[in-house]
């Protein structure tokens, strides 16, 4: 969640709290009651979308990290064996393809890792039966091959999650715009009715309307502009 959204949520929540506390002051004014209901509805929608945004990629990212870490560790063992096989047999290309270290694998982007997996699978298909002498069992190979084949699946799930998150982020921007418009165009105007008749309510609302940038050291926040009247 962006800091600006967090700051706005705090301001919106403060405004709603003041309105709820002062319900007896405005409930007899239909326009005010309608604006308050619309504001609360939009705020609840925004809170829901922010919650969805926070969880949109968290689970996928964690799962991807765990799966890729496990894959790289398993790949490394087999690559070392293929490297040694290439060295012993004089197969320079086999040796070169499997020369990567743990650091080399860690640096690969997901699409590069997918290409390396496809290459490694071909080497396993060709030389897998010769790796027993280096401690690579049939079980090791059988467990690795499905992982090599699912790297693209992990990549696709991450891309889908990112696309979903972008859609949620766009809806958050739209809801913020709608909430700001409700405040500026309606509630900021309607509150003027209470400046003389209910000054405590008026000043509490004005104080709640200040957006404070909690992420900026020493920030005092931005006070809203008075609406045109």
Secondary structure as the mmCIF struct_conf table of DSSP 4:
data_model
#
loop_
_struct_conf.conf_type_id
_struct_conf.id
_struct_conf.beg_label_comp_id
_struct_conf.beg_label_asym_id
_struct_conf.beg_label_seq_id
_struct_conf.end_label_comp_id
_struct_conf.end_label_asym_id
_struct_conf.end_label_seq_id
HELX_RH_AL_P HELX_RH_AL_P1 UNK A 3 UNK A 21
TURN_TY1_P TURN_TY1_P1 UNK A 22 UNK A 22
HELX_RH_AL_P HELX_RH_AL_P2 UNK A 23 UNK A 26
TURN_TY1_P TURN_TY1_P2 UNK A 27 UNK A 28
HELX_RH_AL_P HELX_RH_AL_P3 UNK A 30 UNK A 56
TURN_TY1_P TURN_TY1_P3 UNK A 57 UNK A 57
HELX_RH_AL_P HELX_RH_AL_P4 UNK A 58 UNK A 89
TURN_TY1_P TURN_TY1_P4 UNK A 90 UNK A 90
HELX_RH_AL_P HELX_RH_AL_P5 UNK A 92 UNK A 97
TURN_TY1_P TURN_TY1_P5 UNK A 98 UNK A 98
HELX_RH_AL_P HELX_RH_AL_P6 UNK A 102 UNK A 107
HELX_RH_AL_P HELX_RH_AL_P7 UNK A 110 UNK A 127
HELX_RH_3T_P HELX_RH_3T_P1 UNK A 128 UNK A 130
HELX_RH_3T_P HELX_RH_3T_P2 UNK A 132 UNK A 134
TURN_TY1_P TURN_TY1_P6 UNK A 135 UNK A 135
HELX_RH_AL_P HELX_RH_AL_P8 UNK A 138 UNK A 149
TURN_TY1_P TURN_TY1_P7 UNK A 150 UNK A 150
HELX_RH_AL_P HELX_RH_AL_P9 UNK A 151 UNK A 182
HELX_RH_PI_P HELX_RH_PI_P1 UNK A 183 UNK A 187
HELX_RH_AL_P HELX_RH_AL_P10 UNK A 188 UNK A 190
HELX_RH_3T_P HELX_RH_3T_P3 UNK A 191 UNK A 193
HELX_RH_AL_P HELX_RH_AL_P11 UNK A 194 UNK A 197
HELX_RH_AL_P HELX_RH_AL_P12 UNK A 199 UNK A 208
TURN_TY1_P TURN_TY1_P8 UNK A 209 UNK A 209
HELX_LH_PP_P HELX_LH_PP_P1 UNK A 210 UNK A 210
STRN STRN1 UNK A 211 UNK A 211
HELX_LH_PP_P HELX_LH_PP_P2 UNK A 212 UNK A 212
TURN_TY1_P TURN_TY1_P9 UNK A 214 UNK A 215
BEND BEND1 UNK A 216 UNK A 216
TURN_TY1_P TURN_TY1_P10 UNK A 217 UNK A 218
STRN STRN2 UNK A 222 UNK A 222
HELX_LH_PP_P HELX_LH_PP_P3 UNK A 223 UNK A 228
#
